[in-house]
Amino acid sequence: MVGEKYITAVADGAGAVPVLVPALGPKLDLEGLLGICDGLLFTGSQTNVEPHHYGGPASAPGTLHDANRDATTLPLIPRAIAAGLPVLAICRGFQEMNVAYGGTLWQRLHEVPGHIDHREDEAQPLEEQYGPAHEVLLDPGGLLRQIAGTDRLRVNSLHWQGVQTLGAGLAIEARAPDGLIEAFRVAGSKRFAVGLQWHPEWQFEGNPFSRALFAAFGAACRQYAES
C-alpha cells in the first residue's frame, strides 16, 4: 500500500496518474514495467533495506525489513535510470537508491558520534513529527539549488538511518548541519534522477520548494512520454 500523501503529491503536484507497483521481486517483469511507465517514485516506509545488500552488520532486534521490496527496487532503480525514466526517491527510496549504486548506510545514525538525532518524536502529533526540523545546505551547482532558487531549506527529519558512503556515480545535492548527505542526484543521468532523505510529499501544496520539486518531476515525466 502507498500512503495518500504520495498519491496526492503525484496526482496534484506532478500532474501524473499514480499507479501502484507491487513488490513482486523477481516475479516482476521489469522491462514490461519500464515500457508502460513515464517515471518512478520510490516512497518512504517503516521498513529498512536489509544490511546484507550493502555489507553491513546484522540489524538490531526489532528492525523492520521488506525483502520483497528490496528484491524489487534495488534492481529496478539503476535499470530505470539507465533507460532514461525520471526517478524521484524519498526516505527509504533515497536509501535504496544509494545502496543500488553501491553505497552503504548507517543503521542507527543517532548513535554515531558527530551526528545529530534525525529521528522524529513519535509521541508528538503528526503535524509536529513532519514539521521543519533543521536546515539543509544546497550544493551551488546542483539541480535542487536551481529548483529552490535559494541555498538553504528548512526540512523535516524522520529517519534512523542515513548515508554512510555515497554510491558510485551519485553527486551530493544537499547536506544537513552535521554533514550528513540529505539529497543526491545521479550524475550524468539522461533525465531527472534525484533522491531526498526528507519528506517533501508531506503537505506539499503548502511548501513552495515541494511544489516546485514535484512540478519538475512531472515535467520530466511528460518529456519522457513525448520522446
ZALUMDO-788795 format. One line per 5 residues: number of its first residue (from 1); their letters; for each residue x, y, z of C-alpha. Coordinates in pm, 1 decimal. Example, Ala and Ser with C-alpha at 12.3 -4.5 7.8 and 13.67 -1.06 7.14 Angstrom:
# residues 2
1 = as = 1230.0:-450.0:780.0 ~ 1367.0:-106.0:714.0 .
***
This chain:
# residues 227
1 = mvgek = 0.0:0.0:0.0 ~ 105.7:358.1:-53.3 ~ 27.3:648.4:177.8 ~ -219.2:900.9:40.9 ~ 35.3:1182.3:78.6 .
6 = yitav = 242.0:1025.6:-201.8 ~ -64.9:968.5:-419.4 ~ -170.1:1331.6:-376.7 ~ 177.3:1468.3:-447.3 ~ 199.7:1268.3:-771.7 .
11 = adgag = -154.6:1343.7:-887.3 ~ -171.4:1711.2:-792.4 ~ 193.8:1807.5:-772.3 ~ 339.9:1620.6:-1069.0 ~ 16.8:1618.1:-1269.1 .
16 = avpvl = 53.0:1245.5:-1330.4 ~ -154.2:932.3:-1275.4 ~ -16.3:737.4:-977.5 ~ -3.1:361.3:-1033.8 ~ 96.8:128.7:-751.5 .
21 = vpalg = 370.3:-120.2:-843.5 ~ 350.5:-440.5:-635.1 ~ 670.2:-559.2:-470.8 ~ 693.3:-892.8:-652.7 ~ 1072.5:-917.8:-660.7 .
26 = pkldl = 1198.1:-1148.4:-938.3 ~ 838.6:-1219.7:-1044.3 ~ 802.0:-860.0:-1165.4 ~ 866.9:-805.8:-1536.5 ~ 1098.5:-505.5:-1509.8 .
31 = egllg = 1122.1:-445.4:-1883.5 ~ 746.3:-463.3:-1917.7 ~ 704.2:-220.0:-1628.2 ~ 950.4:27.3:-1777.3 ~ 760.9:6.4:-2103.8 .
36 = icdgl = 436.6:138.3:-1952.1 ~ 564.6:396.1:-1700.3 ~ 678.0:752.6:-1768.9 ~ 851.8:793.9:-1432.1 ~ 901.6:621.9:-1096.9 .
41 = lftgs = 860.5:747.7:-740.3 ~ 1022.7:536.7:-466.8 ~ 845.4:614.1:-141.8 ~ 933.6:611.8:224.1 ~ 845.2:319.5:450.1 .
46 = qtnve = 864.7:193.8:807.5 ~ 1097.7:-79.8:679.4 ~ 1470.3:-62.1:607.4 ~ 1695.7:-211.7:340.7 ~ 1836.1:-541.9:466.4 .
51 = phhyg = 2203.0:-475.3:551.8 ~ 2340.6:-776.6:365.1 ~ 2273.4:-580.2:45.1 ~ 2550.0:-333.5:135.5 ~ 2777.6:-548.8:350.0 .
56 = gpasa = 2654.7:-401.0:677.6 ~ 2630.4:-570.8:1017.2 ~ 2313.1:-750.9:1120.7 ~ 2023.2:-523.7:1211.0 ~ 1930.0:-456.6:1571.9 .
61 = pgtlh = 1646.6:-678.1:1700.9 ~ 1306.5:-541.0:1607.5 ~ 1424.2:-363.2:1290.0 ~ 1157.6:-389.5:1020.7 ~ 1253.7:-522.8:677.6 .
66 = danrd = 1078.7:-596.9:348.5 ~ 1275.5:-848.1:143.3 ~ 1025.8:-835.5:-144.6 ~ 1062.8:-459.2:-173.7 ~ 1443.5:-488.1:-169.6 .
71 = attlp = 1424.2:-750.1:-444.0 ~ 1202.5:-517.8:-648.2 ~ 1359.4:-175.7:-605.1 ~ 1732.5:-246.5:-594.1 ~ 1747.7:-388.5:-949.0 .
76 = lipra = 1473.6:-155.8:-1075.9 ~ 1628.8:179.8:-980.2 ~ 1950.5:165.9:-1188.9 ~ 1771.1:-2.7:-1479.0 ~ 1503.9:268.0:-1488.6 .
81 = iaagl = 1758.7:549.4:-1477.2 ~ 1971.8:386.4:-1746.3 ~ 1659.5:368.4:-1963.1 ~ 1605.0:741.1:-1915.9 ~ 1296.6:729.6:-1693.7 .
86 = pvlai = 1270.3:1017.3:-1443.5 ~ 1313.2:892.4:-1085.7 ~ 1232.8:1059.7:-754.5 ~ 1333.0:868.2:-440.1 ~ 1221.7:968.5:-89.9 .
91 = crgfq = 1344.5:848.5:252.8 ~ 1363.5:466.3:218.6 ~ 1369.1:520.3:-155.5 ~ 1668.1:754.2:-110.8 ~ 1848.2:488.2:92.3 .
96 = emnva = 1758.7:220.2:-164.5 ~ 1897.3:440.0:-440.0 ~ 2227.2:476.5:-255.4 ~ 2252.4:100.4:-197.2 ~ 2154.6:26.0:-559.3 .
101 = yggtl = 2459.8:225.9:-669.7 ~ 2694.7:50.6:-426.6 ~ 2668.5:284.3:-126.5 ~ 2636.4:192.7:240.7 ~ 2414.0:308.3:528.9 .
106 = wqrlh = 2440.7:399.5:893.2 ~ 2172.3:186.6:1059.8 ~ 2142.7:382.1:1385.7 ~ 2256.3:728.9:1294.9 ~ 2174.9:876.4:1637.0 .
111 = evpgh = 2443.0:651.6:1789.7 ~ 2717.1:773.5:1553.4 ~ 2940.6:1039.7:1714.1 ~ 2923.8:1374.6:1542.7 ~ 2569.7:1335.9:1410.2 .
116 = idhre = 2255.0:1498.9:1541.1 ~ 1945.4:1293.0:1619.6 ~ 1748.5:1282.0:1295.0 ~ 1456.9:1083.8:1438.7 ~ 1108.5:1221.5:1491.2 .
121 = deaqp = 940.6:1227.5:1832.4 ~ 671.7:963.9:1785.2 ~ 488.9:1088.9:2094.5 ~ 405.8:1413.3:1914.0 ~ 116.8:1462.4:1668.7 .
126 = leeqy = 195.1:1405.2:1300.2 ~ 192.6:1778.6:1230.9 ~ 488.3:1818.1:1466.9 ~ 665.7:1498.1:1359.7 ~ 663.2:1622.0:1000.0 .
131 = gpahe = 734.0:1982.6:1091.2 ~ 1061.1:2158.2:996.5 ~ 1349.3:2011.5:1198.3 ~ 1672.0:2155.5:1056.2 ~ 1824.2:2330.5:757.6 .
136 = vlldp = 1993.9:2169.6:462.4 ~ 2257.8:2345.9:256.8 ~ 2206.7:2300.6:-117.9 ~ 2503.2:2245.7:-347.4 ~ 2570.5:2557.8:-558.2 .
141 = ggllr = 2585.5:2358.5:-882.9 ~ 2301.7:2121.8:-804.6 ~ 1956.0:2069.8:-950.3 ~ 1780.3:2130.7:-619.9 ~ 1950.8:2470.2:-589.5 .
146 = qiagt = 1802.0:2561.2:-928.4 ~ 1457.6:2437.2:-826.9 ~ 1464.3:2610.0:-487.8 ~ 1615.9:2938.8:-602.5 ~ 1796.6:2958.1:-269.3 .
151 = drlrv = 2094.9:2796.6:-97.1 ~ 1913.7:2669.7:213.6 ~ 1591.8:2492.1:301.2 ~ 1418.5:2402.5:626.9 ~ 1320.6:2035.2:608.5 .
156 = nslhw = 1157.8:1769.5:823.2 ~ 1353.6:1476.5:963.4 ~ 1207.3:1133.2:1038.6 ~ 1481.1:875.6:988.8 ~ 1703.7:644.1:1190.1 .
161 = qgvqt = 1929.5:550.6:901.7 ~ 2140.4:758.3:666.6 ~ 2410.0:753.8:401.1 ~ 2746.1:631.8:529.7 ~ 2931.3:605.6:197.6 .
166 = lgagl = 2788.2:752.6:-120.3 ~ 2712.9:520.5:-411.1 ~ 2920.6:532.9:-729.3 ~ 2807.1:796.7:-976.3 ~ 2595.0:988.5:-725.2 .
171 = aiear = 2652.1:1362.5:-675.2 ~ 2566.5:1535.9:-347.8 ~ 2279.9:1783.9:-368.9 ~ 2228.6:1874.3:-0.1 ~ 2380.5:1825.5:343.9 .
176 = apdgl = 2243.2:1862.9:696.3 ~ 2425.1:2081.4:955.7 ~ 2611.5:1772.6:1084.3 ~ 2741.6:1697.4:734.8 ~ 2500.3:1411.1:666.1 .
181 = ieafr = 2409.7:1374.6:298.2 ~ 2041.8:1466.3:267.4 ~ 1999.7:1461.8:-111.1 ~ 2182.8:1347.9:-423.2 ~ 2133.9:1307.6:-796.1 .
186 = vagsk = 2264.9:1052.5:-1042.5 ~ 2543.4:1238.4:-1221.3 ~ 2518.0:1203.2:-1597.3 ~ 2163.1:1067.1:-1594.6 ~ 1957.9:1131.5:-1905.3 .
191 = rfavg = 1675.1:1291.0:-1706.6 ~ 1561.5:1381.2:-1355.9 ~ 1711.0:1128.0:-1109.6 ~ 1708.9:1264.4:-755.4 ~ 1690.8:1120.8:-404.2 .
196 = lqwhp = 1599.0:1308.7:-83.8 ~ 1620.5:1190.1:275.5 ~ 1340.9:1419.8:395.5 ~ 969.2:1406.7:308.5 ~ 872.6:1671.6:50.5 .
201 = ewqfe = 540.7:1496.7:-12.3 ~ 408.1:1589.9:333.8 ~ 152.8:1868.5:276.7 ~ 349.9:1957.1:-35.4 ~ 94.8:2212.9:-151.5 .
206 = gnpfs = 190.0:2445.6:135.0 ~ 564.4:2428.3:67.8 ~ 698.8:2628.9:-229.3 ~ 1003.0:2404.3:-273.8 ~ 798.4:2084.3:-259.4 .
211 = ralfa = 553.2:2219.6:-516.0 ~ 841.8:2312.5:-745.3 ~ 1009.6:1973.3:-692.5 ~ 703.8:1769.3:-787.8 ~ 632.3:2002.0:-1078.2 .
216 = afgaa = 987.0:1943.7:-1208.1 ~ 944.3:1568.0:-1167.7 ~ 611.9:1580.3:-1354.1 ~ 763.3:1789.8:-1632.9 ~ 1044.0:1536.0:-1674.5 .
221 = crqya = 786.8:1254.4:-1692.0 ~ 595.9:1437.2:-1966.9 ~ 916.9:1498.2:-2160.7 ~ 992.5:1126.3:-2137.9 ~ 641.4:1037.2:-2255.4 .
226 = es = 671.1:1271.2:-2552.6 ~ 1007.6:1123.7:-2652.0 .
***
